[in-house]
Amino acid sequence: MPGRKTPLVTNHYYHVVNRTFDSIKIFRDKGHCLRAINLLFYYQPKTPPMRYSYFIRLPLKEQAKKLEKNNKKLVDIICFCFMPTHFHFLLKQKLKNGISTFLSRFTNSYTRYFNTKKKRIGPLFQGKFKAVKIDNEQQLLHVSRYIHLNPYSSKVVKNLKELASYPYSSLKEYLENRSELCSKNIILGQFSNKESYKSFVLDRAEYQVDLQRIKNLLLESHL
């Protein structure tokens, strides 16, 4: 993965996006997306115990022991969303080069998995991921909402009910306030309860759809 002109700063938050070459649809079924989510969890530690393909062959008790030894994390995952041709992550870098290392491990591992399944060769993702630094708490909240609304504004799901249960993003984890993959306190701590955050996200859904339409029109006008 090519180096970055501006290094990412430790203890700061970033909105990270990467897309597939030629809009290949790689996050398109349950098995693919569950593998990707499991890889997010597995590659957070500074030193993963082994290649993931070896790790998943271990008994569950042995897997747990391996993971207990890995306390230092490269990143905190605040929220995420897998779309058919790309992903959105909101990450806090915990160690130097943490985001770049995490993204490299995740994309390389997922590429090996997908290529094996589909009997293909070559890269899946564009070489350099996009990363936008989050400057304040208000921006952090708005980016979390943007990420969680993405399946709806991009018409991957048909309605808000489907969005709330969309299994390939962290929105369901937020709405049910379950202790799973994400470090949610920085977001949910700014709301009185999970229902307030739900309203914050869903009440803005149609506005984000309109913004997406305008964006698409502007792009089409330059074709």
C-alpha positions as CSV (number, residue, x, y, z in Angstrom):
1,M,0.0,0.0,0.0
2,P,1.6,3.3,-1.0
3,G,2.8,5.7,1.6
4,R,0.8,8.8,2.6
5,K,2.0,12.4,2.0
6,T,0.5,13.4,5.3
7,P,1.0,10.8,8.1
8,L,-2.1,10.0,10.1
9,V,-1.9,11.3,13.7
10,T,-2.2,9.0,16.7
11,N,-5.1,9.6,19.1
12,H,-7.1,11.4,16.3
13,Y,-10.2,10.2,14.5
14,Y,-10.5,9.6,10.8
15,H,-13.2,8.7,8.3
16,V,-11.6,6.1,6.1
17,V,-13.0,4.9,2.7
18,N,-11.7,2.5,0.1
19,R,-13.4,1.2,-3.1
20,T,-12.9,-1.8,-5.4
21,F,-11.3,-1.6,-8.8
22,D,-13.9,-1.3,-11.6
23,S,-16.7,-1.4,-9.0
24,I,-16.4,-5.1,-8.4
25,K,-19.1,-6.1,-6.0
26,I,-17.3,-7.9,-3.2
27,F,-19.5,-7.3,-0.1
28,R,-22.6,-8.8,-1.6
29,D,-23.7,-11.7,0.5
30,K,-23.8,-12.8,4.2
31,G,-20.7,-15.0,4.1
32,H,-18.6,-12.3,2.5
33,C,-19.7,-9.6,4.9
34,L,-19.4,-11.8,8.0
35,R,-15.9,-12.7,7.0
36,A,-15.1,-9.0,6.6
37,I,-16.6,-8.1,10.0
38,N,-14.6,-10.9,11.7
39,L,-11.4,-9.6,10.1
40,L,-12.1,-6.1,11.5
41,F,-12.1,-7.6,15.0
42,Y,-9.1,-9.9,14.4
43,Y,-6.8,-7.3,13.0
44,Q,-7.3,-4.6,15.6
45,P,-4.5,-5.9,17.9
46,K,-0.9,-4.7,17.3
47,T,0.3,-8.3,16.8
48,P,-2.3,-10.8,15.6
49,P,-1.4,-14.3,16.8
50,M,-1.2,-15.8,13.2
51,R,-2.8,-15.7,9.8
52,Y,-6.6,-15.6,10.1
53,S,-7.0,-18.6,7.9
54,Y,-5.0,-20.7,10.5
55,F,-6.7,-19.0,13.4
56,I,-10.2,-20.0,12.4
57,R,-9.2,-23.7,12.3
58,L,-8.4,-23.7,16.0
59,P,-11.0,-24.8,18.6
60,L,-13.0,-21.9,20.1
61,K,-11.3,-22.2,23.5
62,E,-7.9,-22.0,21.9
63,Q,-9.0,-19.0,19.8
64,A,-10.1,-17.2,23.0
65,K,-6.7,-17.8,24.6
66,K,-4.8,-16.5,21.6
67,L,-6.9,-13.3,21.6
68,E,-6.5,-12.6,25.3
69,K,-2.8,-12.1,24.8
70,N,-3.4,-9.2,22.4
71,N,-4.4,-6.1,24.4
72,K,-2.7,-3.2,22.6
73,K,-4.8,-2.1,19.6
74,L,-3.8,-0.4,16.4
75,V,-7.2,1.3,16.2
76,D,-10.5,1.8,17.9
77,I,-13.4,1.1,15.5
78,I,-16.0,3.7,16.2
79,C,-18.4,2.6,13.4
80,F,-18.3,0.9,10.0
81,C,-20.4,0.1,7.0
82,F,-19.8,-2.4,4.2
83,M,-21.4,-1.5,0.9
84,P,-21.3,-3.8,-2.2
85,T,-18.3,-2.0,-3.8
86,H,-16.7,-0.1,-0.9
87,F,-16.4,0.3,2.9
88,H,-16.6,3.2,5.4
89,F,-14.8,3.1,8.7
90,L,-14.7,5.7,11.5
91,L,-11.4,5.0,13.3
92,K,-9.3,6.3,16.1
93,Q,-5.6,5.7,15.6
94,K,-4.1,4.2,18.8
95,L,-0.5,3.5,17.7
96,K,1.8,5.1,15.2
97,N,0.9,4.0,11.7
98,G,-2.0,2.1,13.3
99,I,-4.7,2.9,10.6
100,S,-2.4,2.1,7.7
101,T,-1.2,-1.2,9.2
102,F,-4.8,-2.2,10.1
103,L,-6.1,-1.3,6.7
104,S,-3.3,-3.2,5.0
105,R,-3.9,-6.3,7.0
106,F,-7.6,-6.2,6.6
107,T,-7.6,-5.6,2.8
108,N,-4.8,-8.2,2.1
109,S,-6.6,-10.8,4.2
110,Y,-10.0,-10.2,2.6
111,T,-8.5,-10.1,-0.9
112,R,-6.9,-13.6,-0.3
113,Y,-10.3,-14.9,1.0
114,F,-12.3,-13.4,-1.9
115,N,-9.9,-14.4,-4.6
116,T,-9.8,-18.0,-3.3
117,K,-13.6,-18.2,-3.2
118,K,-14.0,-16.7,-6.7
119,K,-11.0,-18.3,-8.2
120,R,-9.5,-15.0,-9.3
121,I,-6.2,-13.3,-9.0
122,G,-5.1,-9.7,-8.6
123,P,-6.0,-6.8,-6.2
124,L,-9.5,-5.9,-5.2
125,F,-9.1,-2.5,-3.6
126,Q,-7.7,0.8,-5.0
127,G,-4.2,1.3,-3.8
128,K,-4.5,4.2,-1.4
129,F,-7.4,4.6,0.9
130,K,-9.0,8.0,1.6
131,A,-8.8,9.3,5.1
132,V,-10.3,12.5,6.3
133,K,-9.3,13.8,9.8
134,I,-12.2,14.6,12.2
135,D,-11.6,18.0,13.8
136,N,-14.3,18.2,16.5
137,E,-17.1,16.2,18.2
138,Q,-19.8,17.7,16.0
139,Q,-18.1,16.4,12.9
140,L,-17.6,13.0,14.6
141,L,-21.3,12.7,15.2
142,H,-22.2,13.8,11.6
143,V,-19.7,11.3,10.1
144,S,-21.1,8.5,12.2
145,R,-24.6,9.4,10.9
146,Y,-23.4,9.6,7.3
147,I,-21.8,6.2,7.5
148,H,-24.9,4.6,9.1
149,L,-27.2,6.1,6.6
150,N,-25.1,5.1,3.6
151,P,-27.1,1.9,2.7
152,Y,-30.3,3.9,2.6
153,S,-29.0,7.0,0.7
154,S,-27.3,4.7,-1.8
155,K,-30.5,2.6,-2.2
156,V,-28.9,-0.7,-1.0
157,V,-31.9,-0.9,1.4
158,K,-35.4,0.2,0.5
159,N,-36.6,1.7,3.8
160,L,-35.6,2.8,7.3
161,K,-36.8,-0.5,8.8
162,E,-34.4,-2.4,6.6
163,L,-31.7,0.1,7.4
164,A,-32.1,-0.4,11.2
165,S,-31.6,-4.1,10.8
166,Y,-28.9,-3.9,8.0
167,P,-26.4,-6.6,9.2
168,Y,-23.3,-5.2,7.5
169,S,-22.9,-2.0,9.4
170,S,-22.6,-1.0,13.1
171,L,-25.9,0.8,13.2
172,K,-27.7,-2.3,14.7
173,E,-25.0,-2.6,17.3
174,Y,-25.6,1.1,18.2
175,L,-29.4,0.9,18.3
176,E,-29.3,-2.2,20.5
177,N,-26.2,-0.8,22.5
178,R,-24.6,-4.2,22.4
179,S,-21.0,-4.8,23.5
180,E,-19.5,-6.1,20.3
181,L,-16.9,-4.7,17.9
182,C,-17.2,-0.9,18.2
183,S,-16.0,1.6,20.7
184,K,-19.4,3.4,21.0
185,N,-19.0,5.6,24.1
186,I,-17.5,8.6,22.2
187,I,-20.8,8.8,20.2
188,L,-23.5,7.5,22.5
189,G,-22.0,9.4,25.4
190,Q,-23.3,12.6,23.7
191,F,-26.9,11.4,23.8
192,S,-29.3,10.7,26.7
193,N,-30.0,7.2,25.4
194,K,-29.9,5.0,22.3
195,E,-33.3,6.2,21.2
196,S,-31.9,9.8,21.0
197,Y,-29.1,8.6,18.7
198,K,-31.6,6.6,16.6
199,S,-33.6,9.8,16.1
200,F,-30.4,11.7,15.3
201,V,-29.6,9.3,12.5
202,L,-33.0,8.4,11.0
203,D,-34.5,11.9,11.1
204,R,-31.9,13.0,8.7
205,A,-32.3,10.1,6.3
206,E,-34.3,11.9,3.5
207,Y,-32.0,14.9,3.6
208,Q,-29.0,12.6,3.0
209,V,-30.9,11.0,0.1
210,D,-31.4,14.4,-1.4
211,L,-27.7,15.2,-1.1
212,Q,-26.9,12.0,-2.8
213,R,-29.2,12.8,-5.7
214,I,-27.6,16.3,-6.1
215,K,-24.1,14.7,-6.0
216,N,-25.1,12.2,-8.7
217,L,-26.6,15.0,-10.9
218,L,-23.4,17.0,-10.6
219,L,-21.3,14.0,-11.6
220,E,-23.5,13.2,-14.6
221,S,-23.3,16.9,-15.8
222,H,-19.5,16.4,-16.2
223,L,-19.8,13.2,-18.2
